[in-house]
């Protein structure tokens, strides 16, 4: 029941992911951060099998850092997206990763961008995109309310509409979401939308 979605606004991109770690009918935790910082100006949000998601996104992150270390310049967002897509395509014929990715970034001369990369190595540049069961509702909300050149306030309002719709409509809806933003000032965490707090188990005495 994962939900990952994102959009591009006026000089920024936002990605949102649920924070539930689930196996079968069990919720293991409700504060799992599924959005990773690739570098100072890139975010990668992923959904899919937990092991594949963590292993593959960390692999991409380290290789993006290695490229910058070797060459002295960072990969552009488009180059990072194409590298990610290439690695998924290579693995597809060997040991495929069950992972879907939204990659957002900001480039000085290009501005913000958002790339959709699915588990069969499809790559598209989009203004808005989503994965998971929550995509049925978040995409419909974005189709209705999204427009090019949105301000941060408008985009966050739309994100909140999507989250509320997911919580209202999805039969097993994740309670908590993390929101991250990337713009000319870099990638950073923007906010959490939480309706359930993780509490530590009481100690047996």
SULTAHU-V876841 format. One record per run of one state. SS is the DSSP state (@ for helix, = for strand, . for the rest). FROM is the first residue (numbers start at 1). TO is the last residue. If there is no record, write none. Layout:
# SULTAHU-V876841
SS/FROM/TO ; SS/FROM/TO
This chain:
# SULTAHU-V876841
./1/2 ; =/3/9 ; ./10/11 ; =/12/18 ; ./19/20 ; =/21/23 ; ./24/25 ; =/26/29 ; ./30/34 ; =/35/39 ; ./40/41 ; =/42/48 ; ./49/49 ; @/50/71 ; ./72/76 ; @/77/92 ; ./93/98 ; =/99/107 ; ./108/110 ; =/111/117 ; ./118/122 ; =/123/126 ; ./127/127 ; =/128/132 ; ./133/134 ; @/135/145 ; ./146/151 ; @/152/169 ; ./170/176 ; =/177/183 ; ./184/185 ; =/186/193 ; ./194/205
